Amino acid sequence: MSHVKKEFYCTECHKYFDIKLNMSLDGNYRIHCPNCNHVHYRKVTKGVITDTRFPDNHSSILIEDIYPMKSSCRDEQQETIKDSVVSGDYLSQLWKERFSAYA
């Protein structure tokens, strides 16, 4: 089973947290903020959390609750590195600059 790590933002306490999801997950899930326990109702498709929400009523089919680890909470969004910046040429240049004295 393959897993993917996703960052999620809680609109209640304004914290970011990480969720590690199995890529085979499909359906409606309740994601609980590990900081304030606010519940986010989301549809998950192939392990990806979508922006699609579902209502909290008896007609909605809930698969399960997701409780991320408290240690994944933070105040700021993680920095992301663009794929275009981390190309082979860029990494090669960094390598040459760092280790040119040893060559």
PyMOL commands that set and color helices and strands:
alter all, ss='L'
color gray80, all
select helices_A, chain A and resi 70-72+88-102
alter helices_A, ss='H'
color red, helices_A
select strands_A, chain A and resi 3-9+16-22+26-32+39-45+48-49+62-66
alter strands_A, ss='S'
color yellow, strands_A
deselect
rebuild
show_as cartoon
